[in-house]
Amino acid sequence: MTVGLLVSYFTGIMLLPVLYKLVYSIPEINHPLFSFKFSSLVKEHTLDRFYDRGVDFIFSHKKATWLGIILTFPLCVYLFYAIPKSRMPKIDQNELIVQLEWNENIHLDENRKAVIDYNKCVGCGQCVALCQYDGAVLASWDTSENLNCKIAEYTKAVLLDKPNFHISFIMNVSPECDCWNHNDAAIVPDLGIAASFDPVALDKACADLVINAPTLQTDNCLSKKHPHEHLKGADKFHIIHPDTNWQAGLEHAEKIGIGTQEYELITV
């Protein structure tokens, strides 16, 4: 605040003479056909009455003026320490920025083939998601169960100390994850929209609805492998992905306190 006042002080000292010059330098226009003289209220009623008198006073009291200017500096220093100052709140936590180089753990061998260095692998799954030839696989220690547990822990971190409400659209249920770059036709009919304050109960209810729904007899992977079978009540997720334990994520989420797998289904 004190610095701002000091800057304003010097700005006024340097700017006022310039404005004074600009106002007084407006010329009187004389033309053979007309004559025009600019009449400024600022000039006639302010500059003439106050500014000119002030300039005359300063030049007639030079010593007093210099003394006043000199005394202004210690006054500014005193005001700097005397006036209460406020600051931005102190930050007691530094932001952590992590930059991951996805290609750092993948190198080319002597045959110009990409090889994953699992000793440096962090289990992000980007190589699996981006590889178009199904050549990238997870490390032996990074199973689908671990991935589901990670998702549950990330969910808890996102929801921590925040009000939350969850909505799931059980529509176009595809055999692969929604994040996959390609997918097949829907395996069950559209079942509607479900909502809950408990994300674990909501996911469990959505999974149960899909399991208890009949399979669509269309050109999808389930109907091709199991023609003329409705598979009502069968675990369709396990049939499509026999090596995946999708329940592990819900079990871990319930274990770390995100919610419960018990629910009451209310149809609206």
C-alpha positions in Angstrom: 0.0 0.0 0.0 2.8 2.4 1.0 4.7 1.6 -2.2 1.5 2.3 -4.3 1.1 5.7 -2.6 4.7 6.6 -3.3 4.4 5.6 -6.9 1.2 7.7 -7.2 3.1 10.6 -5.6 5.9 10.6 -8.1 3.5 10.0 -11.0 1.5 13.1 -10.0 4.7 15.2 -9.9 5.8 14.1 -13.3 2.3 13.9 -15.0 0.8 17.2 -13.9 3.3 19.4 -15.8 2.7 17.4 -19.0 -1.1 17.7 -18.7 -0.7 21.4 -18.0 1.4 21.8 -21.2 -1.1 19.8 -23.3 -4.1 21.9 -22.1 -2.3 25.2 -22.7 -0.9 24.2 -26.1 -4.3 23.9 -27.8 -3.9 26.5 -30.5 -6.4 29.1 -31.6 -7.7 28.3 -35.1 -7.8 31.3 -37.5 -9.2 30.6 -40.9 -10.3 33.1 -43.7 -13.9 31.8 -43.3 -14.1 31.3 -39.6 -12.2 31.7 -36.4 -12.3 29.2 -33.5 -10.9 29.4 -30.0 -11.1 26.4 -27.7 -12.5 27.3 -24.3 -11.7 24.8 -21.6 -13.4 24.8 -18.2 -10.5 22.9 -16.8 -8.1 25.5 -18.1 -10.0 28.6 -17.1 -11.5 27.5 -13.7 -8.9 25.0 -12.4 -5.5 25.6 -13.9 -5.7 29.4 -13.9 -7.0 29.5 -10.4 -5.2 26.8 -8.6 -2.3 25.4 -10.6 -0.8 28.7 -11.6 -1.1 30.0 -8.1 0.6 26.9 -6.8 3.4 27.2 -9.3 3.9 30.9 -8.3 3.9 29.9 -4.6 6.5 27.2 -5.1 8.9 29.4 -7.0 8.5 32.2 -4.5 9.2 29.8 -1.6 11.9 27.5 -3.0 13.6 26.7 0.3 10.3 25.7 2.0 9.4 23.6 -1.0 12.7 21.7 -0.9 12.4 21.2 2.8 8.9 19.8 2.4 10.1 17.4 -0.3 13.0 16.2 1.8 10.8 15.6 4.8 8.4 13.6 2.6 10.9 10.7 2.3 11.3 9.9 6.1 7.5 10.3 6.3 7.1 7.6 3.7 9.4 5.3 5.6 7.5 6.0 8.8 4.2 5.3 7.2 5.6 2.1 5.7 6.2 0.7 9.2 3.3 2.4 10.9 0.4 1.5 8.6 -0.9 -2.1 9.1 -0.2 -4.3 6.2 -1.9 -7.4 5.0 -0.5 -10.2 3.0 -1.7 -13.2 1.1 -2.2 -16.3 3.4 0.9 -18.4 3.8 0.9 -21.6 1.8 1.7 -24.5 4.1 1.7 -27.1 1.3 3.6 -27.0 -1.9 2.0 -28.2 -5.1 3.6 -31.4 -6.4 4.0 -31.6 -10.1 5.0 -35.0 -11.5 6.0 -35.4 -15.1 6.0 -38.9 -16.5 7.8 -39.8 -19.7 5.7 -42.7 -21.0 8.4 -43.9 -23.5 11.2 -43.9 -20.9 10.5 -47.5 -19.9 10.2 -48.8 -23.5 13.2 -49.2 -25.7 14.1 -50.9 -29.0 16.2 -54.1 -28.9 18.7 -55.3 -31.6 15.8 -56.4 -33.8 14.2 -53.0 -33.7 11.3 -54.3 -31.6 9.9 -52.4 -28.7 10.6 -54.0 -25.3 9.1 -52.9 -21.9 11.6 -52.6 -19.0 9.4 -53.9 -16.2 11.9 -52.9 -13.6 11.0 -49.3 -14.4 7.3 -49.9 -15.1 4.9 -47.9 -12.8 1.8 -49.8 -13.9 0.1 -46.8 -15.6 -1.3 -49.0 -18.4 -0.6 -46.5 -21.2 1.3 -49.0 -23.3 -1.5 -51.5 -23.1 -4.1 -48.8 -24.0 -2.1 -47.4 -27.0 -0.6 -50.5 -28.6 -2.6 -51.4 -31.7 -1.2 -55.0 -32.0 -1.9 -56.3 -28.4 1.9 -56.6 -28.0 2.0 -54.7 -24.7 1.1 -56.7 -21.6 1.1 -55.9 -17.9 3.9 -57.0 -15.7 3.4 -60.2 -13.8 2.9 -58.3 -10.5 0.5 -55.8 -12.0 -2.7 -57.9 -12.3 -6.1 -56.7 -13.1 -7.0 -57.1 -9.5 -4.3 -54.6 -8.6 -5.6 -52.2 -11.2 -9.1 -52.4 -9.8 -7.7 -51.8 -6.3 -5.8 -48.7 -7.6 -9.0 -47.4 -9.2 -10.8 -47.8 -5.8 -8.0 -45.9 -4.0 -7.9 -43.1 -6.5 -11.7 -42.8 -6.1 -11.4 -42.5 -2.4 -8.8 -39.7 -2.8 -11.1 -37.8 -5.2 -14.1 -38.1 -2.9 -12.3 -37.4 0.3 -14.1 -34.6 2.4 -16.3 -33.7 -0.6 -20.1 -34.0 -1.0 -20.8 -36.4 -3.8 -23.6 -38.0 -5.7 -23.2 -40.6 -8.4 -25.2 -41.3 -11.6 -24.7 -44.3 -13.9 -26.2 -44.7 -17.4 -26.6 -48.4 -18.0 -26.9 -48.0 -21.7 -24.9 -49.4 -24.7 -23.2 -51.8 -22.3 -20.2 -52.9 -24.4 -17.9 -55.9 -23.8 -14.8 -53.8 -23.4 -14.0 -50.8 -21.2 -15.3 -47.4 -22.4 -11.7 -46.2 -22.5 -10.8 -48.8 -25.2 -10.1 -47.4 -28.7 -12.4 -50.0 -30.3 -15.4 -51.9 -29.1 -18.1 -54.4 -30.0 -21.9 -54.0 -30.1 -23.9 -53.8 -26.9 -24.4 -57.2 -25.1 -27.6 -56.4 -23.1 -30.6 -54.0 -23.7 -30.5 -50.5 -22.3 -31.4 -50.9 -18.6 -31.9 -47.3 -17.6 -30.3 -44.8 -15.2 -29.2 -45.6 -11.6 -28.2 -43.1 -9.0 -26.9 -43.3 -5.4 -24.9 -41.4 -2.8 -22.9 -44.7 -2.4 -20.7 -45.3 -5.4 -19.9 -48.9 -4.3 -23.5 -49.9 -4.0 -24.3 -48.1 -7.3 -21.6 -50.1 -9.2 -22.7 -53.4 -7.6 -26.4 -52.7 -8.5 -25.4 -51.9 -12.1 -23.3 -55.0 -12.4 -26.2 -57.1 -11.0 -28.7 -55.6 -13.4 -26.4 -56.5 -16.3 -25.9 -60.0 -15.0 -29.7 -60.6 -14.6 -30.5 -59.1 -18.0 -30.9 -61.3 -21.1 -28.3 -61.1 -23.8 -29.1 -59.2 -26.9 -29.4 -61.7 -29.8 -27.5 -59.4 -32.2 -24.1 -59.5 -33.8 -22.1 -59.2 -30.5 -19.4 -61.3 -29.0 -21.7 -63.0 -26.5 -24.4 -64.0 -28.9 -21.8 -65.4 -31.3 -20.2 -67.6 -28.7 -23.5 -68.6 -27.1 -26.2 -68.5 -29.8 -29.8 -68.9 -28.7 -28.8 -68.5 -25.0 -30.1 -65.6 -23.1 -27.5 -66.0 -20.3 -29.9 -64.4 -17.8 -28.3 -64.6 -14.4 -24.9 -65.5 -15.8 -21.8 -63.4 -15.0 -21.4 -61.9 -18.5 -18.3 -60.0 -17.4 -16.5 -63.2 -16.4 -17.6 -65.0 -19.6 -16.1 -62.2 -21.8 -13.0 -61.8 -19.6 -12.3 -65.1 -17.7 -9.0 -63.8 -16.5 -10.4 -60.7 -14.8 -11.8 -60.5 -11.3 -14.1 -57.4 -11.6 -15.4 -57.9 -8.0 -11.9 -57.2 -6.6 -12.4 -53.4 -7.1 -15.7 -53.4 -5.3 -14.4 -55.5 -2.5 -11.4 -53.3 -2.0 -13.5 -50.1 -2.2 -15.7 -51.5 0.6 -12.7 -52.5 2.6 -11.2 -49.0 2.6 -14.5 -47.4 3.5 -15.8 -45.8 0.3 -19.2 -47.6 0.6 -20.9 -50.9 0.9 -22.0 -53.6 -1.6 -25.3 -54.0 0.1 -28.1 -52.0 -1.5 -31.9 -51.7 -1.9 -33.0 -51.2 -5.5 -35.9 -48.7 -5.8 -37.5 -48.5 -9.2 -38.9 -45.1 -10.2 
